[in-house]
Amino acid sequence: MKTGTKHQNKTKTTEKKKKKKKQKKKRKVVNTKRTKEEKTHARKKNPYSNQAHLSKYRNLKKEIQSVKLKMLKKIIKITELY
């Protein structure tokens, strides 16, 4: 069952519509601050860019591990001498 009169129900719906309009206006203000270049960049984002970034990260990890191993070997050699 619905509660309230027809007039009360109408005012509730109009209030909801007004809130939505205010929210849309707030969003528009935020979006206008972005430059055209930023908007086009967001749309034309390269799907493989993230994958490329990941592969670079993996390669760096491997290099760091190899350097750590080399340093450990040098430390072991030095400790064996003493």
MOPAC internal coordinates of N, CA, C and O (Angstrom, degrees):
PM7 1SCF
backbone

  N    0.0000 0     0.00 0     0.00 0    0    0    0
  C    1.4511 1     0.00 0     0.00 0    1    0    0
  C    1.5220 1   110.34 1     0.00 0    2    1    0
  O    1.2310 1   121.89 1   -36.58 1    3    2    1
  N    1.3141 1   114.00 1   143.42 1    3    2    1
  C    1.4558 1   118.96 1   176.83 1    5    3    2
  C    1.5149 1   109.63 1   -85.54 1    6    5    3
  O    1.2310 1   121.14 1   -36.25 1    7    6    5
  N    1.3089 1   115.43 1   143.75 1    7    6    5
  C    1.4625 1   119.39 1   177.66 1    9    7    6
  C    1.5109 1   108.44 1  -107.54 1   10    9    7
  O    1.2310 1   120.60 1   -30.23 1   11   10    9
  N    1.3133 1   116.46 1   149.77 1   11   10    9
  C    1.4495 1   120.93 1   177.92 1   13   11   10
  C    1.5169 1   111.97 1    87.99 1   14   13   11
  O    1.2310 1   121.34 1   -11.41 1   15   14   13
  N    1.3112 1   115.04 1   168.59 1   15   14   13
  C    1.4594 1   120.49 1  -179.26 1   17   15   14
  C    1.5186 1   109.91 1   -87.79 1   18   17   15
  O    1.2310 1   121.24 1    -6.52 1   19   18   17
  N    1.3292 1   115.24 1   173.48 1   19   18   17
  C    1.4697 1   119.75 1   179.20 1   21   19   18
  C    1.5276 1   110.75 1   -61.36 1   22   21   19
  O    1.2310 1   120.90 1   140.57 1   23   22   21
  N    1.3196 1   115.88 1   -39.43 1   23   22   21
  C    1.4636 1   119.97 1  -179.07 1   25   23   22
  C    1.5333 1   111.06 1   -63.37 1   26   25   23
  O    1.2310 1   120.20 1   138.02 1   27   26   25
  N    1.3285 1   117.23 1   -41.98 1   27   26   25
  C    1.4641 1   120.79 1   179.56 1   29   27   26
  C    1.5242 1   110.95 1   -64.51 1   30   29   27
  O    1.2310 1   120.81 1   138.75 1   31   30   29
  N    1.3341 1   116.05 1   -41.25 1   31   30   29
  C    1.4607 1   119.87 1   179.10 1   33   31   30
  C    1.5256 1   111.10 1   -63.86 1   34   33   31
  O    1.2310 1   120.17 1   140.93 1   35   34   33
  N    1.3489 1   117.28 1   -39.07 1   35   34   33
  C    1.4637 1   120.79 1   179.43 1   37   35   34
  C    1.5259 1   110.96 1   -64.57 1   38   37   35
  O    1.2310 1   120.36 1   138.98 1   39   38   37
  N    1.3315 1   116.92 1   -41.02 1   39   38   37
  C    1.4642 1   119.10 1  -178.28 1   41   39   38
  C    1.5234 1   110.51 1   -66.41 1   42   41   39
  O    1.2310 1   120.30 1   144.97 1   43   42   41
  N    1.3231 1   117.03 1   -35.03 1   43   42   41
  C    1.4629 1   119.72 1   178.30 1   45   43   42
  C    1.5250 1   110.84 1   -63.86 1   46   45   43
  O    1.2310 1   120.78 1   136.37 1   47   46   45
  N    1.3390 1   116.11 1   -43.63 1   47   46   45
  C    1.4648 1   118.92 1  -178.74 1   49   47   46
  C    1.5176 1   111.03 1   -67.90 1   50   49   47
  O    1.2310 1   119.89 1   141.93 1   51   50   49
  N    1.3357 1   117.82 1   -38.07 1   51   50   49
  C    1.4638 1   119.20 1   179.04 1   53   51   50
  C    1.5248 1   110.43 1   -66.79 1   54   53   51
  O    1.2310 1   120.09 1   144.10 1   55   54   53
  N    1.3228 1   117.43 1   -35.90 1   55   54   53
  C    1.4647 1   120.14 1   177.26 1   57   55   54
  C    1.5253 1   110.83 1   -63.66 1   58   57   55
  O    1.2310 1   120.88 1   139.19 1   59   58   57
  N    1.3261 1   115.92 1   -40.81 1   59   58   57
  C    1.4626 1   120.11 1   177.91 1   61   59   58
  C    1.5231 1   110.70 1   -62.45 1   62   61   59
  O    1.2310 1   120.61 1   137.54 1   63   62   61
  N    1.3354 1   116.45 1   -42.46 1   63   62   61
  C    1.4626 1   120.65 1   179.63 1   65   63   62
  C    1.5300 1   110.92 1   -63.26 1   66   65   63
  O    1.2310 1   120.80 1   139.62 1   67   66   65
  N    1.3308 1   116.08 1   -40.38 1   67   66   65
  C    1.4665 1   119.95 1   178.95 1   69   67   66
  C    1.5265 1   111.24 1   -63.35 1   70   69   67
  O    1.2310 1   120.76 1   138.80 1   71   70   69
  N    1.3393 1   116.14 1   -41.20 1   71   70   69
  C    1.4632 1   120.12 1   178.11 1   73   71   70
  C    1.5230 1   110.86 1   -61.48 1   74   73   71
  O    1.2310 1   120.86 1   137.07 1   75   74   73
  N    1.3407 1   115.96 1   -42.93 1   75   74   73
  C    1.4646 1   119.93 1   179.82 1   77   75   74
  C    1.5201 1   110.78 1   -62.78 1   78   77   75
  O    1.2310 1   120.37 1   138.30 1   79   78   77
  N    1.3422 1   116.91 1   -41.70 1   79   78   77
  C    1.4622 1   120.39 1   179.05 1   81   79   78
  C    1.5306 1   111.01 1   -61.84 1   82   81   79
  O    1.2310 1   120.67 1   137.67 1   83   82   81
  N    1.3361 1   116.32 1   -42.33 1   83   82   81
  C    1.4653 1   119.83 1   178.67 1   85   83   82
  C    1.5206 1   111.08 1   -62.42 1   86   85   83
  O    1.2310 1   120.85 1   138.48 1   87   86   85
  N    1.3377 1   115.98 1   -41.52 1   87   86   85
  C    1.4585 1   119.66 1   179.12 1   89   87   86
  C    1.5228 1   110.83 1   -63.46 1   90   89   87
  O    1.2310 1   120.44 1   139.15 1   91   90   89
  N    1.3389 1   116.76 1   -40.85 1   91   90   89
  C    1.4613 1   120.16 1   178.95 1   93   91   90
  C    1.5223 1   110.62 1   -63.62 1   94   93   91
  O    1.2310 1   120.33 1   139.01 1   95   94   93
  N    1.3335 1   116.98 1   -40.99 1   95   94   93
  C    1.4574 1   120.34 1   178.87 1   97   95   94
  C    1.5242 1   110.87 1   -62.17 1   98   97   95
  O    1.2310 1   120.59 1   138.73 1   99   98   97
  N    1.3326 1   116.48 1   -41.27 1   99   98   97
  C    1.4602 1   119.97 1   178.46 1  101   99   98
  C    1.5180 1   110.60 1   -61.65 1  102  101   99
  O    1.2310 1   120.50 1   137.77 1  103  102  101
  N    1.3138 1   116.66 1   -42.23 1  103  102  101
  C    1.4648 1   120.66 1   179.50 1  105  103  102
  C    1.5185 1   111.01 1   -63.63 1  106  105  103
  O    1.2310 1   120.60 1   138.93 1  107  106  105
  N    1.3373 1   116.45 1   -41.07 1  107  106  105
  C    1.4585 1   120.29 1  -179.39 1  109  107  106
  C    1.5213 1   110.71 1   -61.97 1  110  109  107
  O    1.2310 1   120.06 1   140.19 1  111  110  109
  N    1.3021 1   117.50 1   -39.81 1  111  110  109
  C    1.4613 1   121.25 1   179.64 1  113  111  110
  C    1.5244 1   109.78 1   -62.62 1  114  113  111
  O    1.2310 1   120.22 1   138.58 1  115  114  113
  N    1.3119 1   117.18 1   -41.42 1  115  114  113
  C    1.4620 1   121.13 1  -179.92 1  117  115  114
  C    1.5171 1   110.35 1   -66.72 1  118  117  115
  O    1.2310 1   120.26 1   137.71 1  119  118  117
  N    1.3351 1   117.11 1   -42.29 1  119  118  117
  C    1.4580 1   120.87 1  -177.24 1  121  119  118
  C    1.5247 1   112.52 1   -69.59 1  122  121  119
  O    1.2310 1   119.50 1   150.61 1  123  122  121
  N    1.3152 1   118.55 1   -29.39 1  123  122  121
  C    1.4619 1   120.07 1  -178.51 1  125  123  122
  C    1.5242 1   111.44 1   -70.54 1  126  125  123
  O    1.2310 1   119.97 1   159.01 1  127  126  125
  N    1.3177 1   117.66 1   -20.99 1  127  126  125
  C    1.4645 1   120.09 1  -179.72 1  129  127  126
  C    1.5220 1   111.89 1   -70.80 1  130  129  127
  O    1.2310 1   120.20 1   156.22 1  131  130  129
  N    1.3174 1   117.23 1   -23.78 1  131  130  129
  C    1.4612 1   120.22 1   179.02 1  133  131  130
  C    1.5242 1   109.94 1   -72.30 1  134  133  131
  O    1.2310 1   120.59 1   -37.21 1  135  134  133
  N    1.3053 1   116.48 1   142.79 1  135  134  133
  C    1.4559 1   120.01 1   179.29 1  137  135  134
  C    1.5223 1   109.91 1   -80.48 1  138  137  135
  O    1.2310 1   120.88 1   -12.38 1  139  138  137
  N    1.3137 1   115.93 1   167.62 1  139  138  137
  C    1.4662 1   119.95 1  -179.98 1  141  139  138
  C    1.5233 1   111.14 1   -64.04 1  142  141  139
  O    1.2310 1   120.79 1   142.42 1  143  142  141
  N    1.3343 1   116.10 1   -37.58 1  143  142  141
  C    1.4644 1   119.98 1  -179.87 1  145  143  142
  C    1.5198 1   111.40 1   -62.46 1  146  145  143
  O    1.2310 1   120.78 1   138.84 1  147  146  145
  N    1.3140 1   116.11 1   -41.16 1  147  146  145
  C    1.4672 1   119.77 1   179.13 1  149  147  146
  C    1.5205 1   111.09 1   -63.91 1  150  149  147
  O    1.2310 1   120.59 1   139.84 1  151  150  149
  N    1.3307 1   116.48 1   -40.16 1  151  150  149
  C    1.4666 1   119.67 1  -179.84 1  153  151  150
  C    1.5185 1   110.88 1   -65.42 1  154  153  151
  O    1.2310 1   120.01 1   135.89 1  155  154  153
  N    1.3334 1   117.59 1   -44.11 1  155  154  153
  C    1.4625 1   120.00 1  -179.06 1  157  155  154
  C    1.5189 1   110.47 1   -69.04 1  158  157  155
  O    1.2310 1   120.54 1   144.48 1  159  158  157
  N    1.3338 1   116.58 1   -35.52 1  159  158  157
  C    1.4652 1   119.97 1   178.56 1  161  159  158
  C    1.5272 1   110.56 1   -63.43 1  162  161  159
  O    1.2310 1   121.00 1   140.91 1  163  162  161
  N    1.3320 1   115.69 1   -39.09 1  163  162  161
  C    1.4670 1   119.60 1  -179.54 1  165  163  162
  C    1.5261 1   110.41 1   -66.05 1  166  165  163
  O    1.2310 1   120.62 1   144.56 1  167  166  165
  N    1.3278 1   116.41 1   -35.44 1  167  166  165
  C    1.4675 1   119.67 1  -178.57 1  169  167  166
  C    1.5213 1   111.74 1   -76.86 1  170  169  167
  O    1.2310 1   120.59 1   139.19 1  171  170  169
  N    1.3337 1   116.47 1   -40.81 1  171  170  169
  C    1.4644 1   120.70 1  -174.04 1  173  171  170
  C    1.5216 1   112.07 1   -97.47 1  174  173  171
  O    1.2310 1   120.37 1  -144.92 1  175  174  173
  N    1.2922 1   116.89 1    35.08 1  175  174  173
  C    1.4578 1   120.27 1  -177.52 1  177  175  174
  C    1.5210 1   110.07 1   -68.15 1  178  177  175
  O    1.2310 1   120.84 1   -44.28 1  179  178  177
  N    1.3071 1   116.00 1   135.72 1  179  178  177
  C    1.4567 1   121.56 1  -179.44 1  181  179  178
  C    1.5293 1   109.43 1   -71.42 1  182  181  179
  O    1.2310 1   119.63 1   -56.99 1  183  182  181
  N    1.3358 1   118.30 1   123.01 1  183  182  181
  C    1.4717 1   119.25 1  -177.99 1  185  183  182
  C    1.5202 1   113.07 1   -66.39 1  186  185  183
  O    1.2310 1   120.01 1   157.65 1  187  186  185
  N    1.3481 1   117.58 1   -22.35 1  187  186  185
  C    1.4616 1   120.60 1  -178.04 1  189  187  186
  C    1.5229 1   112.55 1   -92.41 1  190  189  187
  O    1.2310 1   120.20 1   175.69 1  191  190  189
  N    1.3270 1   117.23 1    -4.31 1  191  190  189
  C    1.4638 1   119.25 1  -176.70 1  193  191  190
  C    1.5237 1   111.19 1   -62.75 1  194  193  191
  O    1.2310 1   120.61 1   140.53 1  195  194  193
  N    1.2991 1   116.44 1   -39.47 1  195  194  193
  C    1.4591 1   119.55 1  -179.90 1  197  195  194
  C    1.5240 1   110.25 1   -66.24 1  198  197  195
  O    1.2310 1   120.49 1   139.60 1  199  198  197
  N    1.3280 1   116.67 1   -40.40 1  199  198  197
  C    1.4598 1   121.20 1   179.21 1  201  199  198
  C    1.5290 1   110.39 1   -64.69 1  202  201  199
  O    1.2310 1   120.84 1   140.42 1  203  202  201
  N    1.3248 1   115.99 1   -39.58 1  203  202  201
  C    1.4624 1   120.03 1   178.79 1  205  203  202
  C    1.5253 1   110.06 1   -63.45 1  206  205  203
  O    1.2310 1   121.15 1   139.12 1  207  206  205
  N    1.3033 1   115.40 1   -40.88 1  207  206  205
  C    1.4648 1   119.66 1   178.51 1  209  207  206
  C    1.5247 1   110.18 1   -62.02 1  210  209  207
  O    1.2310 1   120.85 1   138.53 1  211  210  209
  N    1.3288 1   115.98 1   -41.47 1  211  210  209
  C    1.4634 1   119.95 1   179.69 1  213  211  210
  C    1.5216 1   111.37 1   -63.68 1  214  213  211
  O    1.2310 1   120.26 1   138.89 1  215  214  213
  N    1.3297 1   117.10 1   -41.11 1  215  214  213
  C    1.4636 1   119.32 1  -179.22 1  217  215  214
  C    1.5328 1   110.56 1   -66.13 1  218  217  215
  O    1.2310 1   120.27 1   142.23 1  219  218  217
  N    1.3310 1   117.09 1   -37.77 1  219  218  217
  C    1.4663 1   119.98 1   176.36 1  221  219  218
  C    1.5210 1   110.25 1   -61.88 1  222  221  219
  O    1.2310 1   121.22 1   138.10 1  223  222  221
  N    1.3115 1   115.27 1   -41.90 1  223  222  221
  C    1.4646 1   120.12 1   179.71 1  225  223  222
  C    1.5266 1   110.59 1   -62.88 1  226  225  223
  O    1.2310 1   120.32 1   137.22 1  227  226  225
  N    1.3318 1   117.00 1   -42.78 1  227  226  225
  C    1.4659 1   120.93 1   178.77 1  229  227  226
  C    1.5265 1   110.74 1   -62.24 1  230  229  227
  O    1.2310 1   120.74 1   136.21 1  231  230  229
  N    1.3287 1   116.19 1   -43.79 1  231  230  229
  C    1.4647 1   120.17 1   179.41 1  233  231  230
  C    1.5256 1   111.12 1   -61.62 1  234  233  231
  O    1.2310 1   120.53 1   138.60 1  235  234  233
  N    1.3120 1   116.59 1   -41.40 1  235  234  233
  C    1.4608 1   119.71 1   177.83 1  237  235  234
  C    1.5185 1   111.19 1   -62.43 1  238  237  235
  O    1.2310 1   120.99 1   138.87 1  239  238  237
  N    1.3246 1   115.70 1   -41.13 1  239  238  237
  C    1.4639 1   119.74 1   178.53 1  241  239  238
  C    1.5200 1   110.85 1   -59.69 1  242  241  239
  O    1.2310 1   120.64 1   136.09 1  243  242  241
  N    1.3380 1   116.38 1   -43.91 1  243  242  241
  C    1.4656 1   120.71 1   179.99 1  245  243  242
  C    1.5242 1   110.74 1   -62.85 1  246  245  243
  O    1.2310 1   120.65 1   137.36 1  247  246  245
  N    1.3273 1   116.37 1   -42.64 1  247  246  245
  C    1.4611 1   120.26 1   179.29 1  249  247  246
  C    1.5267 1   111.04 1   -62.63 1  250  249  247
  O    1.2310 1   120.60 1   137.53 1  251  250  249
  N    1.3042 1   116.47 1   -42.47 1  251  250  249
  C    1.4683 1   120.39 1   179.39 1  253  251  250
  C    1.5210 1   110.31 1   -62.48 1  254  253  251
  O    1.2310 1   120.48 1   137.56 1  255  254  253
  N    1.3283 1   116.69 1   -42.44 1  255  254  253
  C    1.4642 1   120.03 1   178.94 1  257  255  254
  C    1.5245 1   111.37 1   -63.07 1  258  257  255
  O    1.2310 1   120.56 1   138.69 1  259  258  257
  N    1.3290 1   116.54 1   -41.31 1  259  258  257
  C    1.4640 1   119.09 1  -179.88 1  261  259  258
  C    1.5285 1   110.82 1   -65.17 1  262  261  259
  O    1.2310 1   120.17 1   140.21 1  263  262  261
  N    1.3244 1   117.28 1   -39.79 1  263  262  261
  C    1.4640 1   120.77 1   178.16 1  265  263  262
  C    1.5265 1   110.27 1   -64.61 1  266  265  263
  O    1.2310 1   120.52 1   139.63 1  267  266  265
  N    1.3251 1   116.60 1   -40.37 1  267  266  265
  C    1.4695 1   120.08 1   178.19 1  269  267  266
  C    1.5249 1   110.71 1   -61.36 1  270  269  267
  O    1.2310 1   120.49 1   136.88 1  271  270  269
  N    1.3341 1   116.66 1   -43.12 1  271  270  269
  C    1.4650 1   120.27 1   179.04 1  273  271  270
  C    1.5223 1   111.34 1   -62.01 1  274  273  271
  O    1.2310 1   120.52 1   135.96 1  275  274  273
  N    1.3331 1   116.61 1   -44.04 1  275  274  273
  C    1.4600 1   120.48 1   178.71 1  277  275  274
  C    1.5255 1   111.04 1   -60.13 1  278  277  275
  O    1.2310 1   120.94 1   136.48 1  279  278  277
  N    1.3270 1   115.81 1   -43.52 1  279  278  277
  C    1.4628 1   119.75 1   179.98 1  281  279  278
  C    1.5233 1   111.00 1   -64.75 1  282  281  279
  O    1.2310 1   120.15 1   139.56 1  283  282  281
  N    1.3216 1   117.32 1   -40.44 1  283  282  281
  C    1.4635 1   120.54 1   178.16 1  285  283  282
  C    1.5259 1   111.22 1   -62.46 1  286  285  283
  O    1.2310 1   120.66 1   138.01 1  287  286  285
  N    1.3321 1   116.34 1   -41.99 1  287  286  285
  C    1.4654 1   119.96 1   178.54 1  289  287  286
  C    1.5223 1   110.87 1   -61.86 1  290  289  287
  O    1.2310 1   120.58 1   138.06 1  291  290  289
  N    1.3346 1   116.49 1   -41.94 1  291  290  289
  C    1.4629 1   120.34 1   178.81 1  293  291  290
  C    1.5230 1   110.84 1   -64.08 1  294  293  291
  O    1.2310 1   120.79 1   138.14 1  295  294  293
  N    1.3225 1   116.09 1   -41.86 1  295  294  293
  C    1.4686 1   120.20 1   179.36 1  297  295  294
  C    1.5233 1   110.41 1   -63.25 1  298  297  295
  O    1.2310 1   120.39 1   138.48 1  299  298  297
  N    1.3224 1   116.85 1   -41.52 1  299  298  297
  C    1.4709 1   120.86 1   179.13 1  301  299  298
  C    1.5255 1   110.42 1   -62.98 1  302  301  299
  O    1.2310 1   120.06 1   136.98 1  303  302  301
  N    1.3354 1   117.49 1   -43.02 1  303  302  301
  C    1.4634 1   121.00 1   178.37 1  305  303  302
  C    1.5233 1   110.88 1   -61.27 1  306  305  303
  O    1.2310 1   120.53 1   137.02 1  307  306  305
  N    1.3214 1   116.59 1   -42.98 1  307  306  305
  C    1.4642 1   120.95 1  -179.22 1  309  307  306
  C    1.5241 1   110.54 1   -64.71 1  310  309  307
  O    1.2310 1   120.48 1   136.99 1  311  310  309
  N    1.3273 1   116.69 1   -43.01 1  311  310  309
  C    1.4718 1   119.64 1  -179.46 1  313  311  310
  C    1.5229 1   111.60 1   -68.14 1  314  313  311
  O    1.2310 1   119.78 1   149.55 1  315  314  313
  N    1.3273 1   118.02 1   -30.45 1  315  314  313
  C    1.4694 1   121.13 1   178.15 1  317  315  314
  C    1.5313 1   110.89 1   -68.10 1  318  317  315
  O    1.2310 1   120.51 1   146.48 1  319  318  317
  N    1.3071 1   116.63 1   -33.52 1  319  318  317
  C    1.4599 1   120.52 1   179.58 1  321  319  318
  C    1.5226 1   111.37 1   -65.58 1  322  321  319
  O    1.2310 1   120.23 1   145.46 1  323  322  321
  N    1.2918 1   117.16 1   -34.54 1  323  322  321
  C    1.4678 1   120.28 1  -178.18 1  325  323  322
  C    1.4867 1   107.51 1   -90.36 1  326  325  323
  O    1.2310 1   120.10 1   180.00 1  327  326  325

